[in-house]
Amino acid sequence: MSFTLKGVRVNISFWFLFFISIVSFYSHNFYLTLLSLVLHEISHTLMLYIFKGKITEIDLKLTEINIKSNVMSLPRHKALLVLFIGPFSNIIAALLFKDVNTDIALINLILGVFQLLPVESSDSDNMLQVIFNGKGRKILRIVYFIFAFIIFMLGIEVLVLSRYNYSLLSLGIFLIVKTLL
């Protein structure tokens, strides 16, 4: 499904809607997670607006929310601030809610920290692209693969020790596949 809203093209994949509809029935933390994602993306959007940037397209896919903008054409320090403010807002929200609601705090902490890890298509990936002026993509992919492999190996260890927890292993597999594609 696609539509235009105030000059911004919005694309929502079927799988994104399907995932949201299924998960919303089974997860009591789903709406808290969605709220944390909205906080993250609105923070990027507000900082981009402050620096007179423009959003051209929003893609809502199963594995990511991608806001296409002219952030890479902004001066380096402004682009880095736009990219950093999303994870920063989640970490601040985690600190603010740590004594009020631990679920909200944990969701925001995980989202904020994950976006700062060396993972392709994350905010840290975009920050590294700004720092290196878009050069060194092959080196960054190797770094991302090494990080994904470490997560995969830690996932195997957690699975062996716990005998049932495969979540970190699944994340490692996802990151490896994402890096190789």
C-alpha positions as MATLAB code, in Angstrom:
seq = 'MSFTLKGVRVNISFWFLFFISIVSFYSHNFYLTLLSLVLHEISHTLMLYIFKGKITEIDLKLTEINIKSNVMSLPRHKALLVLFIGPFSNIIAALLFKDVNTDIALINLILGVFQLLPVESSDSDNMLQVIFNGKGRKILRIVYFIFAFIIFMLGIEVLVLSRYNYSLLSLGIFLIVKTLL';
ca = [
       0.000    0.000    0.000;
       1.344    3.422   -0.928;
       0.079    6.955   -0.520;
       1.402   10.508   -0.363;
       1.068   12.624    2.761;
       2.126   16.295    2.575;
       4.528   15.538   -0.265;
       6.059   12.490    1.442;
       5.612    9.090   -0.185;
       4.593    6.456    2.411;
       4.984    2.764    1.537;
       3.600    0.130    3.885;
       4.358   -3.484    3.059;
       1.769   -6.218    3.496;
       4.158   -8.122    5.779;
       4.566   -5.094    8.061;
       0.777   -4.828    8.492;
       0.462   -8.596    8.893;
       3.165   -8.663   11.575;
       1.597   -5.752   13.471;
      -1.866   -7.305   13.376;
      -0.639  -10.713   14.615;
       1.746   -9.431   17.301;
      -0.742   -6.915   18.684;
      -2.995   -9.797   19.751;
      -0.295  -11.774   21.535;
       2.107   -9.267   23.097;
       1.190   -6.983   25.975;
       4.394   -5.025   25.299;
       3.666   -4.538   21.609;
       2.165   -1.078   21.996;
       5.013   -0.015   24.282;
       7.476   -1.141   21.610;
       5.531    0.699   18.917;
       5.508    3.827   21.096;
       9.293    3.558   21.554;
       9.780    3.211   17.791;
       7.591    6.258   17.184;
       9.623    8.262   19.747;
      12.820    7.182   17.976;
      11.638    8.161   14.492;
       9.957   11.405   15.602;
      13.234   12.437   17.250;
      15.039   11.977   13.925;
      12.276   13.850   12.122;
      12.251   16.812   14.528;
      16.030   17.212   14.386;
      15.918   16.995   10.593;
      13.179   19.657   10.598;
      15.291   21.913   12.872;
      18.174   21.662   10.385;
      15.839   22.379    7.430;
      16.134   18.857    6.042;
      13.454   17.126    3.992;
      11.861   13.711    4.187;
      11.065   12.294    0.760;
       9.801    8.799    1.557;
       8.884    6.514    4.456;
       9.097    2.732    4.030;
       7.497    0.465    6.615;
       8.836   -3.045    6.008;
       8.813   -6.218    8.040;
      12.422   -5.825    9.182;
      12.855   -2.057    9.248;
      11.377    1.398    9.197;
      13.294    3.458    6.670;
      12.923    7.221    6.437;
      14.502    8.528    3.250;
      15.687   12.086    3.529;
      18.423   14.481    2.535;
      20.266   13.945    5.837;
      23.462   12.916    4.020;
      23.561   16.264    2.225;
      23.517   18.224    5.484;
      26.810   19.412    6.981;
      28.552   16.505    8.721;
      27.882   17.668   12.304;
      24.196   18.252   11.597;
      23.798   14.884    9.862;
      25.442   13.127   12.817;
      23.100   14.905   15.245;
      20.038   13.905   13.208;
      21.206   10.278   13.171;
      22.278   10.169   16.820;
      19.165   11.787   18.310;
      16.979    8.688   17.716;
      19.016    6.282   19.888;
      19.743    9.087   22.340;
      16.020    9.781   22.824;
      15.423    6.090   23.555;
      18.238    5.957   26.103;
      16.904    9.111   27.804;
      13.403    7.576   27.864;
      14.871    4.423   29.428;
      16.480    6.492   32.168;
      13.295    8.487   32.783;
      11.089    5.377   33.022;
      13.458    3.056   34.919;
      11.646    3.627   38.222;
       8.181    4.111   36.721;
       7.746    1.279   34.221;
      10.575   -1.203   33.723;
       9.020   -2.582   30.519;
       9.125    0.834   28.827;
      12.625    1.441   30.178;
      13.935   -1.901   28.911;
      12.328   -1.588   25.475;
      13.793    1.892   25.007;
      17.217    0.822   26.272;
      17.334   -2.157   23.911;
      16.174   -0.054   20.946;
      18.624    2.760   21.676;
      21.622    0.490   22.246;
      20.806   -1.747   19.271;
      20.722    1.277   16.953;
      24.239    2.179   18.131;
      25.689   -1.280   17.421;
      27.667   -1.867   14.208;
      24.784   -3.356   12.233;
      23.926   -2.627    8.625;
      20.904   -0.320    8.113;
      21.062    0.913   11.709;
      21.591    4.480   12.815;
      25.235    3.649   13.560;
      25.646    2.426    9.970;
      24.373    5.767    8.701;
      26.605    7.654   11.158;
      29.637    5.716    9.900;
      28.614    6.532    6.322;
      28.601   10.243    7.240;
      31.962    9.993    9.017;
      33.611    8.147    6.108;
      31.801   10.170    3.408;
      30.218    7.008    1.988;
      33.610    5.393    1.357;
      34.869    2.157    2.852;
      31.600    0.239    2.422;
      33.443   -3.069    1.988;
      35.368   -2.572    5.230;
      32.174   -1.687    7.086;
      30.446   -4.809    5.743;
      33.335   -6.911    7.083;
      33.004   -5.210   10.487;
      29.236   -5.839   10.435;
      29.771   -9.489    9.522;
      32.304   -9.989   12.332;
      29.890   -8.418   14.812;
      27.020  -10.608   13.515;
      29.220  -13.705   13.793;
      30.097  -12.827   17.416;
      26.377  -12.480   18.209;
      25.765  -15.832   16.483;
      28.483  -17.547   18.538;
      27.178  -16.003   21.763;
      23.729  -17.238   20.735;
      25.054  -20.799   20.440;
      26.599  -20.520   23.906;
      23.369  -19.169   25.423;
      21.372  -21.945   23.734;
      23.736  -24.657   25.020;
      23.769  -23.244   28.565;
      20.031  -22.562   28.803;
      18.842  -25.467   26.617;
      15.907  -23.412   25.366;
      16.791  -19.741   24.756;
      17.502  -19.320   21.039;
      16.715  -15.601   20.757;
      20.353  -14.426   20.522;
      21.113  -17.201   18.030;
      18.152  -16.067   15.912;
      19.396  -12.484   16.055;
      22.881  -13.629   14.972;
      21.456  -15.550   12.005;
      19.301  -12.567   11.020;
      22.285  -10.187   11.188;
      24.524  -12.539    9.171;
      21.884  -12.946    6.458;
      21.210   -9.170    6.417;
      24.946   -8.467    6.076;
      25.410  -10.964    3.244;
      22.416   -9.772    1.194;
];
